[in-house]
Amino acid sequence: MKMTSKLALLTLVGALLIFAVPFAGASEEAIDDPRRPTGNVTPIVNLQYKVMNWGGEWLATLTGHIDTEEHFSQGAVVEVGVPAGTEVFWFGEIGEDNLVVREFAQPWDVRTENGFDIYTAILTQGTGVQLDLVTTDPRIQTTEGPGVRVVYTPLHDVDELWLAAATPPGTAVLDRNIQYLGTGPNGELAFAYVISDVVGGQMQEVDIIYITDATETVSSISPAVPIAIIVSILLLAVVGIVYFKKNEVKADE
């Protein structure tokens, strides 16, 4: 991936964070969940994997949060996985609101196992980690319309997995089961499907299908049309009142 300056990198990381979902903390079920990674690694209970097009290149951001009810005097050791060989260009610590706390010093702690590049770090200030990476073109064409296929395999069990994508400006997603995340700097819209109780090592896949004429459909209606309709209704109401008032006067006579 080509990055011309550190400023460009920071701008990109900021753009990826626009679509991040603030982590509200683990549920009581998650707190009591016995599922844990091996060793002293702290489990991540919420994962968010989002893809977007940036300057003609498809990128993804992976964020993972630990249980905020737990406290660690010397920091929490966490690990997340991406497909082996994935180009990761940023790895850092984030807070509950997904704002960047710091970038981890390089060289990063990375090992390869079972088809994963596993990134390990110690959280000292925040509640989670974020990886920004290069991915392949996820666009698809279906009988329902164009879309984005989001695919991710978590390293460990996770209580909640958000699979998200940014769609082009002027588009809309009609599925009521999808979550709207926000609007990006170039007018792109982000949507996500939420999957609960995901088993580590099992691939998860969703298709985010969108319509491309959403803006045209709305903008093609002149602003004068709804105003004219309202005025017409008010005029009819006035005419009706005058008519009934006249009839009442005649009846009294």
Summary of the structure (lengths in Angstrom):
residues: 253
radius of gyration: 25.3
end to end distance: 89.4
largest distance: 98.2
contacts: 718
relative contact order: 0.16
helix: 21%
strand: 42%
